[in-house]
Amino acid sequence: MAKLTREKRDQLILTALMSAMILVAVWMLLISPTREALVKLAAEVSATDDQLTDARRVVARVAQIEVEMKATAKFLSVMEQDMVEGDPNLWIRRALNDFYGQAKRSIVLPSIGVPSPGEIGVLPDFPYKAMAFRLSGKGYYHEIGKFISDFENRYPYIRVQNLDLKPSETGGRFGPSAEILAYSFEIVVPVKPEEKEKKS
């Protein structure tokens, strides 16, 4: 093998160094940014693919969602038939007469206080307001409990609150009349929104 001269060896080292620097520069300026861009692009493609899969799933459920919306709208319209509409005094009297007409009740029809409007307070921007009615009367403990239970079962969206039980002042000290209680409680009823009233 021929011995390299000092000049040729320096040129060879310089060429090797220049080649290494060019390779590093190509890597840093061209390959590395392109590789990072490809990794980003792959992540975006994956995210877009996930979105596309979700969109296809929603599109496939459109028919089912429409059926569910119709069923919910029908259920809501049935529920709204029992909501306060128009004169609240007339509504509560009609509701109690209907309730007493369905089955024989052992408790006397309660007296009805003046209705007071209010908020249901469940969700913000809830479309339904509320009307509170105070019912009061007298009866035996089990009669009062059955009345409230039957009433809540008949009207599941009506809330019973502020129940007050105390011994009746007109009952005797001894015998069955001593067990009669005076009761009062509020029922909170949703009021049909005005725009719904106008549409129907």
LOZAVO-738962 format. One line per 4 residues: for each residue x, y, z of C-alpha. Coordinates in nm, 4 decimals, decimal comma. Layout:
X/Y/Z ~ ...
***
This chain:
0,0000/0,0000/0,0000 ~ 0,1330/0,3358/-0,0976 ~ 0,2050/0,5795/0,1762 ~ -0,0043/0,8977/0,1704
0,1703/1,2240/0,1709 ~ 0,0958/1,4669/0,4430 ~ -0,0950/1,6921/0,2076 ~ -0,3100/1,4059/0,0757
-0,3792/1,2854/0,4291 ~ -0,4898/1,6356/0,5368 ~ -0,7129/1,6567/0,2312 ~ -0,8629/1,3166/0,3134
-0,9279/1,4188/0,6765 ~ -1,0739/1,7482/0,5597 ~ -1,2975/1,5663/0,3099 ~ -1,4124/1,3241/0,5811
-1,4847/1,6139/0,8210 ~ -1,6704/1,8058/0,5484 ~ -1,8716/1,4935/0,4606 ~ -1,9613/1,4410/0,8280
-2,0610/1,8094/0,8629 ~ -2,2715/1,7901/0,5459 ~ -2,4411/1,4735/0,6768 ~ -2,5138/1,6410/1,0135
-2,6441/1,9524/0,8355 ~ -2,8663/1,7406/0,6058 ~ -2,9933/1,5508/0,9102 ~ -3,0663/1,8657/1,1119
-3,2024/2,0788/0,8283 ~ -3,3900/1,8254/0,6176 ~ -3,4435/1,4843/0,7729 ~ -3,5192/1,5748/1,1363
-3,7847/1,8437/1,0617 ~ -3,9409/1,6182/0,7977 ~ -3,9487/1,3307/1,0461 ~ -4,1123/1,5519/1,3122
-4,3637/1,6744/1,0558 ~ -4,4439/1,3141/0,9638 ~ -4,4940/1,2204/1,3315 ~ -4,7294/1,5203/1,3737
-4,9121/1,4313/1,0562 ~ -4,9519/1,0707/1,1726 ~ -5,1014/1,1955/1,5045 ~ -5,3412/1,4271/1,3168
-5,4426/1,1436/1,0826 ~ -5,5082/0,9212/1,3849 ~ -5,7182/1,1937/1,5555 ~ -5,9109/1,2595/1,2334
-5,9684/0,8862/1,1945 ~ -6,1119/0,8734/1,5491 ~ -6,3395/1,1686/1,4697 ~ -6,4507/1,0011/1,1494
-6,5284/0,6801/1,3382 ~ -6,7329/0,8787/1,5938 ~ -6,9156/1,0637/1,3157 ~ -6,9975/0,7352/1,1414
-7,1270/0,5966/1,4702 ~ -7,3524/0,9021/1,5169 ~ -7,4754/0,8866/1,1574 ~ -7,5557/0,5185/1,2051
-7,7613/0,6102/1,5155 ~ -7,9576/0,8957/1,3517 ~ -8,2664/0,6821/1,2962 ~ -8,2532/0,5482/1,6517
-8,2037/0,9000/1,7939 ~ -8,5061/1,0272/1,5969 ~ -8,7192/0,7408/1,7336 ~ -8,5980/0,8185/2,0880
-8,6721/1,1914/2,0422 ~ -9,0252/1,1177/1,9180 ~ -9,0881/0,8814/2,2095 ~ -8,9557/1,1405/2,4559
-9,1683/1,4173/2,2997 ~ -9,4756/1,1931/2,3193 ~ -9,4003/1,1069/2,6844 ~ -9,3521/1,4771/2,7647
-9,6815/1,5738/2,5986 ~ -9,8604/1,3067/2,8072 ~ -9,6958/1,4407/3,1246 ~ -9,7886/1,7989/3,0302
-10,1577/1,7053/3,0210 ~ -10,1520/1,6868/3,4020 ~ -9,9533/2,0083/3,4545 ~ -10,1085/2,3307/3,5786
-10,2614/2,5134/3,2865 ~ -10,4880/2,8153/3,3034 ~ -10,6549/2,8888/3,6397 ~ -10,4523/2,7123/3,9150
-10,7504/2,6969/4,1553 ~ -10,9623/2,5238/3,8935 ~ -10,6736/2,2894/3,8064 ~ -10,6152/2,1721/4,1667
-10,9861/2,1168/4,2291 ~ -11,0204/1,9192/3,9054 ~ -10,7053/1,7135/3,9888 ~ -10,8299/1,6287/4,3392
-11,1811/1,5434/4,2132 ~ -11,0231/1,3170/3,9487 ~ -10,7981/1,1601/4,2143 ~ -11,0919/1,0968/4,4485
-11,3047/0,9694/4,1599 ~ -11,0565/0,6919/4,0726 ~ -11,0889/0,5057/4,4027 ~ -11,2717/0,5325/4,7320
-11,0650/0,7360/4,9783 ~ -11,1025/0,7006/5,3535 ~ -10,9686/1,0509/5,4129 ~ -11,1937/1,3538/5,3620
-11,1131/1,5781/5,0653 ~ -10,8533/1,8256/5,1979 ~ -10,9008/2,1999/5,2032 ~ -10,6863/2,3919/4,9549
-10,4874/2,7036/5,0355 ~ -10,4059/2,9902/4,8008 ~ -10,1617/2,8732/4,5281 ~ -9,8249/3,0441/4,5121
-9,6034/3,0556/4,2011 ~ -9,2347/2,9709/4,2226 ~ -8,9371/2,8038/4,0621 ~ -8,8759/2,4317/4,0382
-8,5042/2,4999/4,0781 ~ -8,3768/2,1827/3,9147 ~ -8,1693/2,3105/3,6224 ~ -8,0714/2,6532/3,4904
-8,3053/2,7833/3,2168 ~ -8,5540/2,5067/3,3017 ~ -8,8643/2,5751/3,0880 ~ -9,1132/2,4841/3,3618
-9,2172/2,7084/3,6492 ~ -9,3898/2,5708/3,9574 ~ -9,7102/2,6261/4,1502 ~ -9,7282/2,5321/4,5188
-10,0598/2,4348/4,6793 ~ -10,1054/2,3821/5,0552 ~ -10,3451/2,0995/5,1355 ~ -10,4748/2,0488/5,4877
-10,7267/1,8332/5,6672 ~ -10,7736/1,5688/5,9340 ~ -10,7409/1,1934/5,9381 ~ -10,5808/0,8937/6,0965
-10,2074/0,8484/6,0520 ~ -10,2394/0,5482/5,8166 ~ -10,5068/0,7291/5,6094 ~ -10,2830/1,0322/5,5656
-9,9874/0,8132/5,4671 ~ -10,1951/0,6172/5,2139 ~ -10,3385/0,9403/5,0704 ~ -9,9909/1,0907/5,0167
-9,8534/0,7632/4,8769 ~ -10,1437/0,7206/4,6323 ~ -10,1235/1,0867/4,5305 ~ -9,7498/1,0670/4,4602
-9,7980/0,7448/4,2607 ~ -10,0782/0,9009/4,0551 ~ -9,8746/1,2179/3,9885 ~ -9,5067/1,1076/3,9943
-9,3725/1,4480/3,8849 ~ -9,5488/1,6338/4,1694 ~ -9,3343/1,6872/4,4773 ~ -9,4826/1,6667/4,8284
-9,2961/1,8803/5,0813 ~ -9,3258/2,0495/5,4218 ~ -9,5475/1,7816/5,5782 ~ -9,6793/1,8873/5,9181
-9,8672/1,6456/6,1490 ~ -10,0067/1,7325/6,4895 ~ -10,2868/1,6094/6,7153 ~ -10,6257/1,7403/6,6114
-10,7639/2,0076/6,8420 ~ -11,1214/1,8869/6,7835 ~ -11,0456/1,5221/6,8753 ~ -11,1360/1,3883/7,2197
-10,8870/1,2920/7,4865 ~ -10,9849/0,9246/7,4822 ~ -11,1080/0,6729/7,2258 ~ -11,0596/0,6589/6,8479
-11,1031/1,0358/6,8029 ~ -10,7898/1,0927/7,0126 ~ -10,5850/0,9379/6,7282 ~ -10,7061/1,1850/6,4641
-10,4276/1,4083/6,3348 ~ -10,4386/1,7471/6,1662 ~ -10,2140/1,7490/5,8622 ~ -10,0919/2,0018/5,6131
-9,8406/1,9730/5,3323 ~ -9,7459/2,1461/5,0104 ~ -9,7544/1,9956/4,6662 ~ -9,5285/2,1534/4,4055
-9,6611/2,1111/4,0516 ~ -9,4884/2,2055/3,7238 ~ -9,6711/2,4703/3,5192 ~ -9,7033/2,4204/3,1461
-9,4896/2,6842/2,9650 ~ -9,6873/2,9607/2,7945 ~ -9,5436/2,8926/2,4485 ~ -9,6590/2,5296/2,4806
-10,0059/2,6481/2,5798 ~ -10,0244/2,8704/2,2701 ~ -9,9126/2,5891/2,0363 ~ -10,1653/2,3355/2,1626
***
